[in-house]
């Protein structure tokens, strides 16, 4: 990713050739690399959610002359809401806690590309364990609240298939 987004890579080189800045060591590049790296955490829950809808519902919508796009947005997506929420949450949580890709592509530029996982590392490296523990505790509390929210929303939007 670093090579691809850098000034001599395919993406960074293309951006530079049209007068834009390459994406290595930028927040935009960091978000792009983290998203691509975390994508597998989204694919499996989405696959299971879409597979769980079944053909009966989409076939019934097709008999009512719903096109493919309408069937997806009106039938499949609402019935897959729980899996979609799980996929988004897993991907977001993985991205927030990511360290390697963040450090490699984004670097550790204060005010630009420093993220929570890197800040925890910096505190621990400088032996400020109290600061590291405080940040890690905040990250843990945020993760717990996210899981509770997802659990509550999934219970609320529980779908029973006929």
N, C-alpha and C positions, 0 to 999 in steps of 0.2 A: 504494500500500500504506500509506503514511504517513497519508494522509487517511482511508482505510478503517479503520485500526486506532486512529486518534486519538479523542479524546473526543466529537467531533461527527460522526464518520463512522458508517457503517452498523454495522460490527462493534463498534467502541469505544463508540458510543452505546448499542447494545443491552446490552453488558456493564455499562455505567454505570447503565442503567435498572433492572437487576436487582441492583444493589448491588455489582458487581464493579468492578475497575479496568480502564481501557482498556489496550490492548496496545502503544501507541506508546512507544518508549524503554524497553522491558522485554526481558528475555532471551527470554521466551515469544514475544513479538511478533517478535523477531529470528529465532528458529528458524522460526516460521510463514512469515514473508516470504521467508527464504532457501530454505526447502523449496519454496514455490510458484515462486520464481524459477528454481530449479535443476531443476524437474520435466521440462523438455524433454530434459535429459541422461539421464533415466531412460526416457522413453517409447520412443525409437527402439531401444535395445538390447532392451527387453522385447518390442516389436512383432516384431523379428527373431527373438528366441528363441521366442516363442509360435508365430510363423508357421513356424518350422523344425521344429516337432513333427510337423506333417502330420496328415491326417485318418485315416490308416490306424490309428494307435495309439488314437485316441479312438473310432473306430468299433469296433475290436476290444473295447475296454472296454465300449462300449454293448451289444454283443452278449452280454456277460457280465452284463448288467443293472446296470451301474454308472450311477448318476445323474450329472447334470451336475456337481454339487459334488464327488462322489467321483472322477469322471474328471479334474477339474481338479487336485485335491490328490494323487491317486494316480498320474496319468499325465503330465499336462501340466507341472505344477510340477517334478517330479523331472527330466524331460527338458529343462527350460528352466533348470536350475540354473546353467549357465555364463553365460547371458545375464543372469540375475537378479543374479549376483555382479558382472558387469561393470556393470550398470545402477546398482547400489547404490554401487559404488566410484566411478564417474564422478560421480554425484550428490554423494556425500560430498566428493570432492576438489574439485569445483566450489564447493560450499558453504564449505569451509574457506578457499579462496583468494578468495572473493567480497569485494569492497570496497564498491562503490556502494550496494547494498541494505543491507548491514550498517551503513554509516555513516549512511544516510538514516533507516532505521527504528529501528535500535538506538542510534544515537548513539555516543558514546565515553565512557561512564560507567565509570570504573575500578572493578573489583570486581563490576560488574553486566553490562555489555554490551560491554566491551572484548574483542575477539578478536584473534587473531594477525595478521591482515592489517592491522588498525588499529594494533596495537602496532608493526609494522614501519614503517608510515607515520609514527607519532609519533617513532620513533627517527631516521628520516631527516630529518624536519622540524626536529628539534632538533639536527641535524648530528652525531648519535651514530651514525656510519656503522658502527662496529665492532659495536654492539648490533644495528643493522638487519641487518648481514651475518650475525651469529650466528643471529638468528631466522629469516632467509630460508634460511640453510643447514640449519637444523633442519627447516624446512618442506620443503625439497628432499629431505633424507634420508628424512623420513617418507613423502613421495610415492613415492620410489624403492622403499622397503620395501613400501608398499602394492601397487605394480605387480608387484614380485617375488612377493608373496604371492598376488595374483590369478592371475598366470601359473602359479605352481606348483599352485594349486588347480584351475585350468582343465585343466592337463595331467593331474592326478590323476583328475578326474571326466569325462574325455573320453567322450562317448557316441557310439556308432556305431549309426546307424539301419539296421535290416534292409532 
